[in-house]
Amino acid sequence: MKPKKFEVKIYYSGFCTYQIEAKNEAEAIIEGRNRQIDSIELLSNLENWKEADNAEPVGK
């Protein structure tokens, strides 16, 4: 049987940690969202989200 082509999406979860001084939790979250992503920390915290992975046939 000839192999078929698939478009595969693999999902991951990850996070960055920041220490922020703010008036309240909502303000701290907004400031954290506006901070630059620390790519080294983000990559070290990636975890596979197997339930979200999927594959779709491509073409015929």
All heavy atoms as TSV, in Angstrom:
chain	resi	resn	atom	element	x	y	z
A	1	MET	N	N	0.847	-1.182	0.000
A	1	MET	CA	C	0.000	0.000	0.000
A	1	MET	C	C	0.893	1.247	0.000
A	1	MET	O	O	1.849	1.333	0.759
A	1	MET	CB	C	-0.910	-0.017	1.222
A	1	MET	CG	C	-1.801	1.190	1.308
A	1	MET	SD	S	-2.925	1.106	2.724
A	1	MET	CE	C	-4.439	0.873	1.849
A	2	LYS	N	N	0.547	2.205	-0.859
A	2	LYS	CA	C	1.320	3.442	-0.998
A	2	LYS	C	C	1.085	4.349	0.215
A	2	LYS	O	O	-0.059	4.527	0.640
A	2	LYS	CB	C	0.894	4.146	-2.279
A	2	LYS	CG	C	1.691	5.375	-2.589
A	2	LYS	CD	C	1.264	5.980	-3.916
A	2	LYS	CE	C	2.031	7.261	-4.153
A	2	LYS	NZ	N	1.626	7.901	-5.394
A	3	PRO	N	N	2.162	4.927	0.782
A	3	PRO	CA	C	1.995	5.848	1.926
A	3	PRO	C	C	1.171	7.081	1.539
A	3	PRO	O	O	1.235	7.553	0.403
A	3	PRO	CB	C	3.423	6.260	2.275
A	3	PRO	CG	C	4.305	5.287	1.605
A	3	PRO	CD	C	3.562	4.753	0.424
A	4	LYS	N	N	0.395	7.591	2.472
A	4	LYS	CA	C	-0.418	8.784	2.256
A	4	LYS	C	C	0.246	9.969	2.934
A	4	LYS	O	O	0.994	9.814	3.894
A	4	LYS	CB	C	-1.812	8.585	2.843
A	4	LYS	CG	C	-2.594	7.483	2.199
A	4	LYS	CD	C	-3.958	7.333	2.849
A	4	LYS	CE	C	-4.724	6.191	2.217
A	4	LYS	NZ	N	-6.041	6.016	2.846
A	5	LYS	N	N	-0.053	11.172	2.435
A	5	LYS	CA	C	0.460	12.394	3.047
A	5	LYS	C	C	-0.545	12.911	4.071
A	5	LYS	O	O	-1.754	12.848	3.858
A	5	LYS	CB	C	0.694	13.476	1.997
A	5	LYS	CG	C	1.866	13.195	1.103
A	5	LYS	CD	C	2.133	14.389	0.205
A	5	LYS	CE	C	3.301	14.109	-0.707
A	5	LYS	NZ	N	3.594	15.258	-1.555
A	6	PHE	N	N	-0.017	13.427	5.182
A	6	PHE	CA	C	-0.850	13.997	6.235
A	6	PHE	C	C	-0.279	15.326	6.683
A	6	PHE	O	O	0.939	15.518	6.676
A	6	PHE	CB	C	-0.890	13.067	7.463
A	6	PHE	CG	C	-1.624	11.787	7.218
A	6	PHE	CD1	C	-0.969	10.679	6.717
A	6	PHE	CD2	C	-2.977	11.701	7.490
A	6	PHE	CE1	C	-1.640	9.490	6.494
A	6	PHE	CE2	C	-3.664	10.518	7.269
A	6	PHE	CZ	C	-2.994	9.410	6.769
A	7	GLU	N	N	-1.165	16.235	7.045
A	7	GLU	CA	C	-0.762	17.463	7.725
A	7	GLU	C	C	-0.947	17.184	9.210
A	7	GLU	O	O	-2.056	16.914	9.657
A	7	GLU	CB	C	-1.633	18.638	7.292
A	7	GLU	CG	C	-1.250	19.925	7.989
A	7	GLU	CD	C	-2.073	21.096	7.499
A	7	GLU	OE1	O	-1.780	21.605	6.416
A	7	GLU	OE2	O	-3.022	21.457	8.220
A	8	VAL	N	N	0.139	17.232	9.968
A	8	VAL	CA	C	0.123	16.870	11.377
A	8	VAL	C	C	0.382	18.108	12.223
A	8	VAL	O	O	1.303	18.874	11.947
A	8	VAL	CB	C	1.191	15.794	11.679
A	8	VAL	CG1	C	1.203	15.459	13.152
A	8	VAL	CG2	C	0.947	14.559	10.839
A	9	LYS	N	N	-0.435	18.306	13.242
A	9	LYS	CA	C	-0.257	19.407	14.187
A	9	LYS	C	C	0.001	18.813	15.563
A	9	LYS	O	O	-0.817	18.056	16.060
A	9	LYS	CB	C	-1.494	20.302	14.229
A	9	LYS	CG	C	-1.743	21.015	12.918
A	9	LYS	CD	C	-2.969	21.891	12.990
A	9	LYS	CE	C	-3.234	22.527	11.641
A	9	LYS	NZ	N	-4.456	23.331	11.646
A	10	ILE	N	N	1.150	19.147	16.130
A	10	ILE	CA	C	1.530	18.688	17.458
A	10	ILE	C	C	1.455	19.892	18.380
A	10	ILE	O	O	2.097	20.920	18.120
A	10	ILE	CB	C	2.958	18.095	17.473
A	10	ILE	CG1	C	3.104	17.001	16.421
A	10	ILE	CG2	C	3.317	17.597	18.859
A	10	ILE	CD1	C	2.218	15.797	16.620
A	11	TYR	N	N	0.682	19.797	19.429
A	11	TYR	CA	C	0.462	20.916	20.334
A	11	TYR	C	C	1.278	20.761	21.613
A	11	TYR	O	O	1.503	19.661	22.090
A	11	TYR	CB	C	-1.028	21.029	20.685
A	11	TYR	CG	C	-1.858	21.467	19.500
A	11	TYR	CD1	C	-2.341	20.548	18.582
A	11	TYR	CD2	C	-2.134	22.807	19.290
A	11	TYR	CE1	C	-3.084	20.938	17.488
A	11	TYR	CE2	C	-2.877	23.210	18.199
A	11	TYR	CZ	C	-3.355	22.279	17.304
A	11	TYR	OH	O	-4.090	22.683	16.223
A	12	TYR	N	N	1.705	21.896	22.124
A	12	TYR	CA	C	2.483	21.927	23.358
A	12	TYR	C	C	1.923	23.014	24.271
A	12	TYR	O	O	1.318	23.977	23.815
A	12	TYR	CB	C	3.955	22.256	23.077
A	12	TYR	CG	C	4.642	21.219	22.243
A	12	TYR	CD1	C	4.680	21.326	20.857
A	12	TYR	CD2	C	5.248	20.125	22.831
A	12	TYR	CE1	C	5.309	20.359	20.086
A	12	TYR	CE2	C	5.882	19.158	22.072
A	12	TYR	CZ	C	5.910	19.282	20.701
A	12	TYR	OH	O	6.530	18.331	19.941
A	13	SER	N	N	2.158	22.831	25.563
A	13	SER	CA	C	1.851	23.891	26.513
A	13	SER	C	C	3.170	24.339	27.119
A	13	SER	O	O	4.118	23.570	27.203
A	13	SER	CB	C	0.910	23.378	27.619
A	13	SER	OG	O	1.568	22.370	28.365
A	14	GLY	N	N	3.240	25.566	27.505
A	14	GLY	CA	C	4.459	26.083	28.107
A	14	GLY	C	C	4.169	27.371	28.835
A	14	GLY	O	O	3.072	27.923	28.739
A	15	PHE	N	N	5.148	27.856	29.562
A	15	PHE	CA	C	4.936	29.106	30.296
A	15	PHE	C	C	6.256	29.794	30.574
A	15	PHE	O	O	7.316	29.182	30.502
A	15	PHE	CB	C	4.199	28.835	31.615
A	15	PHE	CG	C	4.939	27.903	32.544
A	15	PHE	CD1	C	5.856	28.406	33.464
A	15	PHE	CD2	C	4.727	26.543	32.494
A	15	PHE	CE1	C	6.545	27.557	34.296
A	15	PHE	CE2	C	5.404	25.689	33.335
A	15	PHE	CZ	C	6.326	26.194	34.244
A	16	CYS	N	N	6.179	31.084	30.862
A	16	CYS	CA	C	7.305	31.883	31.337
A	16	CYS	C	C	6.899	32.451	32.691
A	16	CYS	O	O	5.732	32.770	32.914
A	16	CYS	CB	C	7.623	33.032	30.389
A	16	CYS	SG	S	8.307	32.490	28.813
A	17	THR	N	N	7.858	32.599	33.587
A	17	THR	CA	C	7.591	33.106	34.936
A	17	THR	C	C	8.203	34.497	35.086
A	17	THR	O	O	9.363	34.690	34.726
A	17	THR	CB	C	8.205	32.162	35.991
A	17	THR	OG1	O	7.712	30.849	35.743
A	17	THR	CG2	C	7.842	32.593	37.387
A	18	TYR	N	N	7.435	35.435	35.602
A	18	TYR	CA	C	7.912	36.797	35.832
A	18	TYR	C	C	7.596	37.203	37.263
A	18	TYR	O	O	6.567	36.804	37.806
A	18	TYR	CB	C	7.225	37.789	34.889
A	18	TYR	CG	C	7.323	37.432	33.434
A	18	TYR	CD1	C	6.247	36.896	32.749
A	18	TYR	CD2	C	8.505	37.633	32.735
A	18	TYR	CE1	C	6.333	36.568	31.407
A	18	TYR	CE2	C	8.607	37.306	31.389
A	18	TYR	CZ	C	7.512	36.778	30.727
A	18	TYR	OH	O	7.604	36.456	29.404
A	19	GLN	N	N	8.464	38.027	37.850
A	19	GLN	CA	C	8.158	38.654	39.139
A	19	GLN	C	C	7.807	40.100	38.832
A	19	GLN	O	O	8.629	40.842	38.295
A	19	GLN	CB	C	9.347	38.559	40.090
A	19	GLN	CG	C	9.599	37.140	40.539
A	19	GLN	CD	C	10.644	37.059	41.625
A	19	GLN	OE1	O	11.113	38.063	42.139
A	19	GLN	NE2	N	11.012	35.839	41.970
A	20	ILE	N	N	6.562	40.480	39.155
A	20	ILE	CA	C	6.025	41.779	38.767
A	20	ILE	C	C	5.451	42.483	39.981
A	20	ILE	O	O	4.738	41.875	40.781
A	20	ILE	CB	C	4.923	41.593	37.695
A	20	ILE	CG1	C	5.538	40.971	36.441
A	20	ILE	CG2	C	4.216	42.902	37.392
A	20	ILE	CD1	C	4.541	40.570	35.390
A	21	GLU	N	N	5.757	43.771	40.086
A	21	GLU	CA	C	5.134	44.594	41.120
A	21	GLU	C	C	3.942	45.297	40.489
A	21	GLU	O	O	4.069	45.929	39.443
A	21	GLU	CB	C	6.126	45.617	41.659
A	21	GLU	CG	C	7.236	44.990	42.476
A	21	GLU	CD	C	8.148	46.025	43.113
A	21	GLU	OE1	O	7.702	47.177	43.331
A	21	GLU	OE2	O	9.301	45.675	43.370
A	22	ALA	N	N	2.774	45.171	41.105
A	22	ALA	CA	C	1.554	45.757	40.556
A	22	ALA	C	C	0.585	46.072	41.689
A	22	ALA	O	O	0.735	45.579	42.802
A	22	ALA	CB	C	0.914	44.800	39.563
A	23	LYS	N	N	-0.443	46.882	41.386
A	23	LYS	CA	C	-1.456	47.263	42.373
A	23	LYS	C	C	-2.405	46.109	42.686
A	23	LYS	O	O	-2.920	46.007	43.783
A	23	LYS	CB	C	-2.259	48.459	41.858
A	23	LYS	CG	C	-1.451	49.728	41.755
A	23	LYS	CD	C	-2.292	50.858	41.193
A	23	LYS	CE	C	-1.445	52.097	40.996
A	23	LYS	NZ	N	-2.203	53.177	40.361
A	24	ASN	N	N	-2.652	45.265	41.657
A	24	ASN	CA	C	-3.571	44.138	41.861
A	24	ASN	C	C	-3.250	43.022	40.870
A	24	ASN	O	O	-2.400	43.173	39.997
A	24	ASN	CB	C	-5.031	44.590	41.739
A	24	ASN	CG	C	-5.317	45.272	40.420
A	24	ASN	OD1	O	-4.941	44.777	39.361
A	24	ASN	ND2	N	-5.984	46.423	40.471
A	25	GLU	N	N	-3.947	41.906	41.030
A	25	GLU	CA	C	-3.702	40.725	40.194
A	25	GLU	C	C	-3.952	40.999	38.712
A	25	GLU	O	O	-3.170	40.591	37.857
A	25	GLU	CB	C	-4.604	39.585	40.673
A	25	GLU	CG	C	-4.352	38.269	39.985
A	25	GLU	CD	C	-5.222	37.148	40.530
A	25	GLU	OE1	O	-5.492	37.113	41.750
A	25	GLU	OE2	O	-5.642	36.308	39.717
A	26	ALA	N	N	-5.033	41.715	38.401
A	26	ALA	CA	C	-5.368	42.006	37.004
A	26	ALA	C	C	-4.272	42.836	36.347
A	26	ALA	O	O	-3.872	42.563	35.207
A	26	ALA	CB	C	-6.711	42.725	36.922
A	27	GLU	N	N	-3.772	43.824	37.049
A	27	GLU	CA	C	-2.695	44.667	36.520
A	27	GLU	C	C	-1.415	43.845	36.327
A	27	GLU	O	O	-0.710	44.006	35.332
A	27	GLU	CB	C	-2.423	45.831	37.473
A	27	GLU	CG	C	-1.404	46.829	36.949
A	27	GLU	CD	C	-1.180	47.962	37.924
A	27	GLU	OE1	O	-2.104	48.789	38.082
A	27	GLU	OE2	O	-0.090	48.014	38.520
A	28	ALA	N	N	-1.122	42.954	37.255
A	28	ALA	CA	C	0.065	42.100	37.152
A	28	ALA	C	C	-0.032	41.182	35.934
A	28	ALA	O	O	0.955	40.981	35.216
A	28	ALA	CB	C	0.241	41.290	38.426
A	29	ILE	N	N	-1.218	40.628	35.686
A	29	ILE	CA	C	-1.415	39.746	34.524
A	29	ILE	C	C	-1.219	40.518	33.228
A	29	ILE	O	O	-0.537	40.052	32.309
A	29	ILE	CB	C	-2.805	39.079	34.575
A	29	ILE	CG1	C	-2.838	38.062	35.721
A	29	ILE	CG2	C	-3.146	38.408	33.235
A	29	ILE	CD1	C	-4.206	37.498	36.019
A	30	ILE	N	N	-1.780	41.712	33.152
A	30	ILE	CA	C	-1.640	42.535	31.944
A	30	ILE	C	C	-0.171	42.862	31.695
A	30	ILE	O	O	0.323	42.743	30.569
A	30	ILE	CB	C	-2.490	43.820	32.050
A	30	ILE	CG1	C	-3.972	43.449	31.981
A	30	ILE	CG2	C	-2.132	44.809	30.951
A	30	ILE	CD1	C	-4.908	44.576	32.364
A	31	GLU	N	N	0.543	43.246	32.732
A	31	GLU	CA	C	1.963	43.566	32.575
A	31	GLU	C	C	2.755	42.321	32.169
A	31	GLU	O	O	3.646	42.398	31.327
A	31	GLU	CB	C	2.536	44.156	33.858
A	31	GLU	CG	C	3.954	44.655	33.665
A	31	GLU	CD	C	4.499	45.414	34.852
A	31	GLU	OE1	O	3.718	46.037	35.584
A	31	GLU	OE2	O	5.729	45.369	35.028
A	32	GLY	N	N	2.434	41.170	32.746
A	32	GLY	CA	C	3.112	39.924	32.378
A	32	GLY	C	C	2.886	39.559	30.920
A	32	GLY	O	O	3.803	39.101	30.236
A	33	ARG	N	N	1.685	39.771	30.433
A	33	ARG	CA	C	1.373	39.485	29.031
A	33	ARG	C	C	2.143	40.390	28.083
A	33	ARG	O	O	2.414	40.012	26.942
A	33	ARG	CB	C	-0.127	39.627	28.779
A	33	ARG	CG	C	-0.948	38.513	29.393
A	33	ARG	CD	C	-2.419	38.728	29.189
A	33	ARG	NE	N	-3.198	37.621	29.759
A	33	ARG	CZ	C	-4.478	37.683	30.025
A	33	ARG	NH1	N	-5.166	38.791	29.761
A	33	ARG	NH2	N	-5.094	36.646	30.543
A	34	ASN	N	N	2.473	41.588	28.540
A	34	ASN	CA	C	3.192	42.548	27.713
A	34	ASN	C	C	4.708	42.369	27.764
A	34	ASN	O	O	5.419	42.994	26.986
A	34	ASN	CB	C	2.833	43.978	28.119
A	34	ASN	CG	C	1.407	44.322	27.742
A	34	ASN	OD1	O	0.889	43.852	26.735
A	34	ASN	ND2	N	0.758	45.129	28.553
A	35	ARG	N	N	5.200	41.527	28.640
A	35	ARG	CA	C	6.643	41.293	28.754
A	35	ARG	C	C	7.132	40.452	27.582
A	35	ARG	O	O	6.382	39.671	26.992
A	35	ARG	CB	C	6.984	40.548	30.056
A	35	ARG	CG	C	6.704	41.321	31.298
A	35	ARG	CD	C	7.987	41.947	31.815
A	35	ARG	NE	N	7.724	42.768	32.979
A	35	ARG	CZ	C	8.196	42.530	34.193
A	35	ARG	NH1	N	8.955	41.477	34.423
A	35	ARG	NH2	N	7.931	43.358	35.180
A	36	GLN	N	N	8.411	40.588	27.292
A	36	GLN	CA	C	9.027	39.800	26.237
A	36	GLN	C	C	9.120	38.338	26.687
A	36	GLN	O	O	9.410	38.052	27.852
A	36	GLN	CB	C	10.422	40.332	25.944
A	36	GLN	CG	C	11.085	39.666	24.772
A	36	GLN	CD	C	12.391	40.337	24.398
A	36	GLN	OE1	O	12.782	41.333	25.001
A	36	GLN	NE2	N	13.074	39.805	23.419
A	37	ILE	N	N	8.872	37.427	25.772
A	37	ILE	CA	C	8.941	35.994	26.078
A	37	ILE	C	C	10.392	35.578	26.238
A	37	ILE	O	O	11.240	35.906	25.409
A	37	ILE	CB	C	8.277	35.165	24.958
A	37	ILE	CG1	C	6.777	35.437	24.937
A	37	ILE	CG2	C	8.556	33.687	25.115
A	37	ILE	CD1	C	6.046	34.796	23.779
A	38	ASP	N	N	10.679	34.864	27.316
A	38	ASP	CA	C	12.004	34.315	27.564
A	38	ASP	C	C	12.053	32.957	26.862
A	38	ASP	O	O	11.594	31.950	27.397
A	38	ASP	CB	C	12.249	34.172	29.066
A	38	ASP	CG	C	13.602	33.601	29.402
A	38	ASP	OD1	O	14.327	33.143	28.487
A	38	ASP	OD2	O	13.961	33.603	30.593
A	39	SER	N	N	12.598	32.926	25.648
A	39	SER	CA	C	12.545	31.706	24.839
A	39	SER	C	C	13.275	30.536	25.486
A	39	SER	O	O	12.870	29.381	25.319
A	39	SER	CB	C	13.095	31.963	23.435
A	39	SER	OG	O	14.437	32.404	23.502
A	40	ILE	N	N	14.333	30.787	26.238
A	40	ILE	CA	C	15.049	29.698	26.908
A	40	ILE	C	C	14.154	29.058	27.968
A	40	ILE	O	O	14.042	27.829	28.053
A	40	ILE	CB	C	16.367	30.201	27.524
A	40	ILE	CG1	C	17.315	30.627	26.404
A	40	ILE	CG2	C	17.014	29.133	28.391
A	40	ILE	CD1	C	18.543	31.361	26.879
A	41	GLU	N	N	13.490	29.880	28.774
A	41	GLU	CA	C	12.586	29.333	29.793
A	41	GLU	C	C	11.387	28.648	29.149
A	41	GLU	O	O	10.968	27.577	29.575
A	41	GLU	CB	C	12.100	30.423	30.747
A	41	GLU	CG	C	11.193	29.870	31.831
A	41	GLU	CD	C	10.645	30.919	32.795
A	41	GLU	OE1	O	10.836	32.112	32.544
A	41	GLU	OE2	O	10.020	30.515	33.768
A	42	LEU	N	N	10.842	29.254	28.120
A	42	LEU	CA	C	9.675	28.683	27.450
A	42	LEU	C	C	9.991	27.292	26.907
A	42	LEU	O	O	9.238	26.347	27.113
A	42	LEU	CB	C	9.208	29.598	26.317
A	42	LEU	CG	C	7.961	29.156	25.560
A	42	LEU	CD1	C	6.763	29.136	26.478
A	42	LEU	CD2	C	7.710	30.063	24.384
A	43	LEU	N	N	11.122	27.138	26.246
A	43	LEU	CA	C	11.488	25.838	25.685
A	43	LEU	C	C	11.721	24.797	26.770
A	43	LEU	O	O	11.402	23.629	26.594
A	43	LEU	CB	C	12.735	25.971	24.801
A	43	LEU	CG	C	12.509	26.724	23.492
A	43	LEU	CD1	C	13.834	26.918	22.767
A	43	LEU	CD2	C	11.523	26.001	22.597
A	44	SER	N	N	12.241	25.216	27.911
A	44	SER	CA	C	12.493	24.246	28.985
A	44	SER	C	C	11.198	23.823	29.683
A	44	SER	O	O	11.179	22.822	30.388
A	44	SER	CB	C	13.482	24.807	30.002
A	44	SER	OG	O	12.907	25.865	30.734
A	45	ASN	N	N	10.120	24.566	29.485
A	45	ASN	CA	C	8.843	24.259	30.131
A	45	ASN	C	C	7.809	23.649	29.185
A	45	ASN	O	O	6.668	23.423	29.581
A	45	ASN	CB	C	8.248	25.529	30.754
A	45	ASN	CG	C	9.037	25.998	31.936
A	45	ASN	OD1	O	9.541	25.191	32.701
A	45	ASN	ND2	N	9.175	27.298	32.080
A	46	LEU	N	N	8.192	23.376	27.948
A	46	LEU	CA	C	7.239	22.797	27.007
A	46	LEU	C	C	6.867	21.381	27.419
A	46	LEU	O	O	7.700	20.593	27.830
A	46	LEU	CB	C	7.821	22.760	25.596
A	46	LEU	CG	C	7.824	24.056	24.827
A	46	LEU	CD1	C	8.434	23.832	23.449
A	46	LEU	CD2	C	6.447	24.643	24.693
A	47	GLU	N	N	5.602	21.096	27.278
A	47	GLU	CA	C	5.090	19.766	27.605
A	47	GLU	C	C	4.113	19.363	26.508
A	47	GLU	O	O	3.276	20.159	26.096
A	47	GLU	CB	C	4.358	19.844	28.952
A	47	GLU	CG	C	4.287	18.531	29.676
A	47	GLU	CD	C	3.701	18.725	31.057
A	47	GLU	OE1	O	4.241	19.514	31.841
A	47	GLU	OE2	O	2.675	18.084	31.327
A	48	ASN	N	N	4.233	18.148	26.011
A	48	ASN	CA	C	3.356	17.683	24.943
A	48	ASN	C	C	1.912	17.623	25.417
A	48	ASN	O	O	1.630	17.204	26.524
A	48	ASN	CB	C	3.807	16.302	24.454
A	48	ASN	CG	C	3.040	15.872	23.226
A	48	ASN	OD1	O	2.282	14.936	23.288
A	48	ASN	ND2	N	3.237	16.559	22.128
A	49	TRP	N	N	0.987	18.078	24.565
A	49	TRP	CA	C	-0.449	18.058	24.848
A	49	TRP	C	C	-1.067	17.032	23.908
A	49	TRP	O	O	-1.682	17.364	22.899
A	49	TRP	CB	C	-1.016	19.454	24.637
A	49	TRP	CG	C	-2.443	19.633	24.981
A	49	TRP	CD1	C	-3.223	18.839	25.769
A	49	TRP	CD2	C	-3.290	20.692	24.549
A	49	TRP	NE1	N	-4.491	19.336	25.851
A	49	TRP	CE2	C	-4.558	20.484	25.111
A	49	TRP	CE3	C	-3.093	21.800	23.742
A	49	TRP	CZ2	C	-5.615	21.338	24.879
A	49	TRP	CZ3	C	-4.149	22.648	23.524
A	49	TRP	CH2	C	-5.393	22.421	24.097
A	50	LYS	N	N	-0.874	15.755	24.214
A	50	LYS	CA	C	-1.228	14.659	23.318
A	50	LYS	C	C	-2.700	14.649	22.930
A	50	LYS	O	O	-3.053	14.245	21.821
A	50	LYS	CB	C	-0.839	13.320	23.953
A	50	LYS	CG	C	0.648	13.168	24.077
A	50	LYS	CD	C	1.021	11.863	24.736
A	50	LYS	CE	C	2.531	11.784	24.896
A	50	LYS	NZ	N	2.955	10.564	25.553
A	51	GLU	N	N	-3.569	15.092	23.811
A	51	GLU	CA	C	-5.009	15.093	23.511
A	51	GLU	C	C	-5.358	16.030	22.366
A	51	GLU	O	O	-6.407	15.882	21.742
A	51	GLU	CB	C	-5.819	15.488	24.757
A	51	GLU	CG	C	-5.714	14.519	25.915
A	51	GLU	CD	C	-4.451	14.726	26.753
A	51	GLU	OE1	O	-3.763	15.759	26.613
A	51	GLU	OE2	O	-4.153	13.821	27.548
A	52	ALA	N	N	-4.519	17.015	22.086
A	52	ALA	CA	C	-4.825	17.997	21.041
A	52	ALA	C	C	-4.172	17.652	19.709
A	52	ALA	O	O	-4.558	18.210	18.686
A	52	ALA	CB	C	-4.365	19.386	21.487
A	53	ASP	N	N	-3.205	16.751	19.682
A	53	ASP	CA	C	-2.522	16.397	18.429
A	53	ASP	C	C	-3.523	15.808	17.437
A	53	ASP	O	O	-4.456	15.114	17.807
A	53	ASP	CB	C	-1.417	15.356	18.689
A	53	ASP	CG	C	-0.294	15.903	19.572
A	53	ASP	OD1	O	-0.230	17.125	19.772
A	53	ASP	OD2	O	0.522	15.084	20.024
A	54	ASN	N	N	-3.302	16.121	16.151
A	54	ASN	CA	C	-4.179	15.550	15.136
A	54	ASN	C	C	-3.451	15.421	13.802
A	54	ASN	O	O	-2.421	16.042	13.586
A	54	ASN	CB	C	-5.472	16.363	14.999
A	54	ASN	CG	C	-5.225	17.764	14.513
A	54	ASN	OD1	O	-4.672	17.948	13.437
A	54	ASN	ND2	N	-5.647	18.756	15.271
A	55	ALA	N	N	-3.991	14.610	12.935
A	55	ALA	CA	C	-3.467	14.418	11.590
A	55	ALA	C	C	-4.627	14.427	10.613
A	55	ALA	O	O	-5.641	13.769	10.853
A	55	ALA	CB	C	-2.699	13.106	11.496
A	56	GLU	N	N	-4.473	15.175	9.526
A	56	GLU	CA	C	-5.513	15.287	8.503
A	56	GLU	C	C	-4.929	14.800	7.180
A	56	GLU	O	O	-3.815	15.189	6.818
A	56	GLU	CB	C	-5.955	16.748	8.341
A	56	GLU	CG	C	-6.561	17.369	9.591
A	56	GLU	CD	C	-7.998	16.968	9.811
A	56	GLU	OE1	O	-8.675	16.625	8.819
A	56	GLU	OE2	O	-8.428	16.987	10.963
A	57	PRO	N	N	-5.657	13.969	6.437
A	57	PRO	CA	C	-5.174	13.537	5.123
A	57	PRO	C	C	-5.017	14.750	4.203
A	57	PRO	O	O	-5.808	15.690	4.248
A	57	PRO	CB	C	-6.291	12.619	4.621
A	57	PRO	CG	C	-7.078	12.245	5.816
A	57	PRO	CD	C	-6.931	13.362	6.788
A	58	VAL	N	N	-3.979	14.704	3.361
A	58	VAL	CA	C	-3.724	15.768	2.401
A	58	VAL	C	C	-3.949	15.213	1.011
A	58	VAL	O	O	-3.447	14.150	0.671
A	58	VAL	CB	C	-2.275	16.287	2.538
A	58	VAL	CG1	C	-1.982	17.323	1.461
A	58	VAL	CG2	C	-2.031	16.859	3.920
A	59	GLY	N	N	-4.706	15.922	0.206
A	59	GLY	CA	C	-4.970	15.468	-1.169
A	59	GLY	C	C	-5.930	14.296	-1.202
A	59	GLY	O	O	-6.786	14.137	-0.358
A	60	LYS	N	N	-5.748	13.439	-2.213
A	60	LYS	CA	C	-6.649	12.295	-2.418
A	60	LYS	C	C	-6.269	11.106	-1.597
A	60	LYS	O	O	-5.236	10.770	-1.279
A	60	LYS	CB	C	-6.681	11.928	-3.886
A	60	LYS	CG	C	-7.323	12.990	-4.709
A	60	LYS	CD	C	-7.401	12.548	-6.151
A	60	LYS	CE	C	-8.076	13.618	-6.989
A	60	LYS	NZ	N	-8.248	13.229	-8.354
